[in-house]
Amino acid sequence: MIENMLAPAVEVERLRKTYGDKVAVEDVSFRVEPGEVFGILGPNGAGKTTTVESVCGLRVGDAGRVRVHGVDPWTDRDETTRIVGVQLQESRLQPRITVREALEMWAAFYDDPLPWSEPAERLGLADHLDQRFGTLSGGQQQRLSIALALVGRPRVAILDELSTGLDPRARREVWSLVRDLRDRGTTVLLVTHGMEEAEELCDRVAIIDAGSVRAIGTPAELIGGAAAATVTSFEPSEPVDLVALRELEGVADVRVDAGRVTVTGAEDAAVAVLARLASRGVVPHFLRVVDGSLDSAYLDLTLNSTDTTPAEETA
Amino acid sequence: MSTASPTAAVIRTESRLFTRELGSVFWIVLFPTILVVILGSVPSMNEPDPNLGGQRLVDVYSSVAVLLSIIMASLMAMPAVIAGYREAGILRRLRTTPVHPGSLLLAQAGLHALAVLVSLVLVLVVGRVAYDVRLPQDIGWYAVVVLLATAAAFSIGAVITALAPSARLVQTIGTIVFFPSMFAAGVYFPVQAMQGWLHTVVVSTPMGAATEALNDAVVGRTPDLVDLAVMAGWTVVLSLVAVRSFRWE
């Protein structure tokens, strides 16, 4: 038991998976600690879905090793299904099953399920219990799918494209649900290509591209490490030498738009820019210094590989 | 906890869903009896026919109607449901839960078999009451033949479901196999009245053999071993192919 508590919730070591001659996952390794919300981020076809499907036992890797709370999902599927709750991409239900029937059936699969009304209520399905799956909107179907993944009180929840098809308000609600899950100690493995979602929810993020991990870290670390970690903008009191600004240490890019100068750069670029302006006696009016987004970090890390063609992710 | 209760939940849910498939319920449960009623209302169908060994057409068609129900269930109804489930990712999603998706297939097979049984009872009762059709004289053999015929027909449906890549194709192939199966079951023309090579070909198919064996049991004869062997042989071969080639996704 003590061993189990110290062990990582999810361990992926040098996972490799090919479909025929297409390499879906080249070499992916990461560890997720218990209670962590771990994001897997990357462009379409990067190997995200194949990776999590290998974690929940739907696929068996060609090489490497996966453990979920010490259980090998490739050989011990039964035990894995008791630990892991999965919301798959593009997975539908029987067209004539009602929301209530689906929740009841799913709850009966597990030894110690949540009262099914709890996730239903939380996900705004309480008013639709007698509606058939086929008549639900895309967002409602998605919310039901999430509810089913959680009704068995999984220790690890795998959510693939969590907020696809949700309106902004439903997305916020689902996000707050994920935070609650973490607060209750559930480990969450979140597949997303939404930067905002990853920044909002994830304790740590792995950026995957073309089947390999490009970077792992907290969102702040990834943003900080990027060439465009901060964005500084101002309206100079008099014309400034843009070329000189561009040559300052850490500055990645300088743009002028309607008299407003925008400088993107590494963590300390703002300081260098301000020092330069001060030394020339230029006053930066309406000065704003903001964090770069995970967006820019992501683009940094995945841009180089746009000329390669990663294997299509199978849905 | 017990493994019985998740499986029970699957069976309970699938049963409810089955009752919502009104098309299936009509074609499997009601249509065969309606056919008997229509044919029984035609006066000439009630005359003993020397070509049929003195049986009336309505007698022969009571057995045909039972086979029709089996064919509807196995070729038209069930493959569409299973292929639809597969295409929607339901089987795949179940694989991530403690319930094996096989339990869903078994539930579906059981429910369709149950629908066939209800249809059979309806055909026999309505035939007996309304048109004086004799009940099967050899109930034991009758049951064996129905069981074998159902197994053979379901394995045809299983092969189609396993091999066809999409739900749409499953339905198309099901329909293509449906008509020859109906012919072999004697829906268009009584098998007992077929002659020569046509008869030989028809009775070597699962439904042709079933028709002959079923008719034997109805009149109280022991069915030919060959007919039973044809059905059993097809079942074994087809279900092996189905099991080996079935994909969950």
Interface residues (C-beta under 8 A of the other chain):
Chain A: C56 G57 L58 R77 D78 T81 R82 V84 G85 V86 L88 E90 S91 R92 L93 Q94 P95 R96 I97 E101 E104 M105 W106 A108 F109 Y110 D111 G152
Chain B: M1 S5 P6 A8 A9 V10 R12 T13 R16 L17 R20 E21 G84 Y85 A88 G89 I90 R92 R93 R95 T96 T97 P98 V99
